[in-house]
Amino acid sequence: MAGSFDDAMADYARGDYRAALPLLRSLAESGNAAAQSQLGFMYSAGVAVPQNDAEAARWVRRAPDQLSHLCRAWVLHLSHP
């Protein structure tokens, strides 16, 4: 699937979450930390996917250290509702 994180976020900003989702998922599965974090948020909030804190935490945990402070706080929140 062609496209960048910026393309996905442009779709997201327009409210076209269903268009953003497959691109974000592809990027996240390829190791893009920002996409992993965004996908985690989408699962946490139930945006274009069923709300699922366990799935949200799974994606956020995959994001590497460049997002560490935000991700760790989020994972702690998801782990202890």
Protein Blocks (a to p, Z undefined) as FASTA:
>chain_A
ZZdfklmmmmmmnopamlmmmmmmmmmmnopaklmmmmmmmmmnopoiacdfklmmmmmm
mpcfklmmmmmmmmmmmmmZZ
